[in-house]
Amino acid sequence: MQNKNHKTYNEIQELNKKKIYLSNLKQQLFVIENKFNKIVVDAEKNIFNIKNRLQKDVEKVYKFSIEKEVKCLLPIIDSLESALEIEKKSKDKSNKLILKIKNILNYLINILNEFNVTVISDNNILFNPEIHQAVSVQYNKDLKNNSIIMIMQNGYKLNDRLLRPAMVIVSKKNH
């Protein structure tokens, strides 16, 4: 009769096979678990990146959604400014119509300011091709080359994005 504490050679072999099989399963589980964790981390990174990109896109749409409407207002503002320029040359300074035009123009400019629209209208600064468009050159011995002598038509930016460059007259040094 065989002692229960003593295992036969076949039983030991079978037990070793099971231990090796179990060890292989543990190793496979470890590899699968690592792959799964990497997939989860990559998915979280992708979700984070997509979320950030979408947030930036939404902010951009929000900031620039009124661009088309603002561009439609610019010719109206130009016309009002032209009317005021004509008034400056007129001898009659008490015209009530001119006062109303000034009020309308100020009202429009205030609305644009509320939506982060800024006017490009500075004289006596250097020409910047990113915000100015030179329409003429005047020779002047007193100013540096490429100084803005006069703004012919104001330019505009919406949240630092150029809507329309300022049309300017630029100086050129007289030799």
C-alpha positions in Angstrom: 0.0 0.0 0.0 1.2 3.4 -0.9 1.8 6.1 1.6 -0.3 9.2 1.1 2.7 11.5 1.9 4.8 9.9 -0.8 3.8 10.8 -4.3 4.6 8.9 -7.3 6.8 10.1 -10.0 3.9 10.6 -12.4 2.0 12.7 -9.8 5.1 14.9 -9.3 5.4 15.3 -13.0 1.8 16.2 -13.3 2.0 18.7 -10.4 5.1 20.3 -12.0 3.3 20.6 -15.3 0.4 22.3 -13.5 2.8 24.7 -11.8 4.5 25.6 -15.1 1.1 26.1 -16.7 0.0 28.3 -13.8 3.2 30.3 -14.0 2.7 30.8 -17.8 -0.9 31.9 -17.2 0.3 34.4 -14.6 3.0 35.7 -17.0 0.3 36.1 -19.8 -2.0 37.8 -17.4 0.8 40.2 -16.4 1.5 41.0 -20.1 -2.2 41.5 -20.8 -2.6 43.7 -17.7 0.4 45.9 -18.8 -1.1 46.2 -22.3 -4.5 47.1 -20.9 -3.0 49.7 -18.6 -1.0 51.2 -21.5 -4.3 51.4 -23.6 -6.1 53.1 -20.7 -3.3 55.6 -20.2 -3.1 56.3 -24.0 -6.9 56.7 -24.1 -6.8 59.1 -21.2 -4.1 61.2 -22.9 -6.2 61.2 -26.2 -9.3 62.3 -24.3 -7.4 65.0 -22.5 -5.9 66.3 -25.9 -9.3 66.2 -27.6 -10.9 68.0 -24.7 -8.2 70.7 -24.8 -8.4 71.1 -28.6 -12.2 71.3 -28.5 -12.0 73.9 -25.7 -9.6 76.0 -27.8 -11.9 75.7 -30.8 -14.9 76.8 -28.8 -12.9 79.7 -27.4 -11.9 80.7 -31.0 -15.4 80.4 -32.3 -16.6 82.5 -29.3 -14.0 85.2 -29.8 -14.4 85.5 -33.6 -18.1 84.7 -34.1 -19.0 88.3 -34.7 -16.2 89.0 -37.3 -18.6 89.0 -40.3 -21.1 91.3 -38.6 -18.3 93.7 -37.5 -17.0 93.8 -41.1 -20.5 94.8 -42.2 -20.4 97.8 -39.8 -17.1 99.2 -40.9 -18.4 100.9 -44.1 -21.1 102.6 -42.0 -18.4 103.8 -39.5 -16.3 105.0 -42.5 -19.2 107.0 -43.9 -19.9 108.6 -40.5 -16.2 109.5 -40.1 -16.2 111.0 -43.6 -19.2 113.1 -42.8 -17.4 114.4 -39.7 -14.3 115.2 -41.8 -16.5 117.3 -44.1 -18.0 119.0 -41.1 -14.5 119.9 -39.9 -13.9 121.9 -43.1 -17.3 123.5 -42.9 -17.8 127.0 -41.4 -21.1 126.1 -39.8 -20.2 124.4 -36.5 -23.7 124.4 -34.9 -25.3 121.8 -37.2 -27.5 119.5 -35.1 -27.2 116.7 -37.8 -23.4 116.6 -37.2 -24.0 116.2 -33.4 -26.3 113.3 -34.1 -23.7 111.7 -36.4 -21.0 112.1 -33.7 -23.4 110.4 -31.2 -24.1 107.5 -33.6 -20.4 107.1 -34.3 -19.5 107.1 -30.6 -22.3 104.6 -30.0 -21.0 102.2 -32.7 -17.4 102.5 -31.5 -18.5 101.8 -27.9 -20.3 98.7 -29.0 -17.3 97.5 -30.9 -15.1 98.1 -27.9 -17.4 95.9 -25.8 -16.7 93.1 -28.3 -12.9 93.6 -28.1 -12.7 95.4 -31.5 -9.9 97.9 -31.4 -9.2 100.7 -33.9 -5.9 101.1 -35.6 -5.5 104.9 -35.9 -2.2 106.0 -34.5 -0.1 108.6 -36.4 3.6 109.2 -35.9 4.5 105.6 -35.4 6.5 103.3 -37.6 4.7 101.5 -40.5 3.9 97.9 -39.6 2.9 95.8 -42.6 1.0 93.5 -40.3 -1.6 96.2 -39.5 -1.0 99.0 -42.1 -1.5 99.2 -45.8 0.5 102.1 -47.4 -1.5 103.9 -50.0 0.9 106.8 -50.6 4.4 108.0 -49.7 5.2 111.6 -48.9 8.7 113.0 -48.7 9.5 114.7 -45.3 12.8 115.7 -44.0 11.6 115.9 -40.3 10.3 112.4 -39.9 12.0 109.0 -40.0 11.5 106.8 -43.0 8.4 104.7 -42.8 6.6 106.8 -40.2 2.8 107.1 -40.5 2.0 110.6 -41.5 -1.7 110.2 -41.9 -4.4 107.6 -41.5 -6.6 107.7 -44.6 -8.9 104.9 -43.3 -8.9 103.4 -39.8 -8.0 99.7 -39.5 -9.6 97.3 -37.0 -8.7 94.3 -35.0 -11.0 91.7 -33.3 -9.3 90.1 -30.3 -5.9 90.9 -31.9 -7.0 89.4 -35.2 -6.7 91.9 -38.1 -10.1 92.6 -39.6 -8.9 95.4 -41.9 -5.5 97.1 -42.2 -5.3 100.9 -41.7 -4.8 102.7 -45.0 -1.9 105.1 -44.4 0.4 107.6 -45.9 4.0 106.8 -45.1 7.0 109.2 -44.8 10.2 108.9 -46.8 13.2 110.9 -45.8 13.9 113.9 -48.2 17.6 113.9 -49.1 
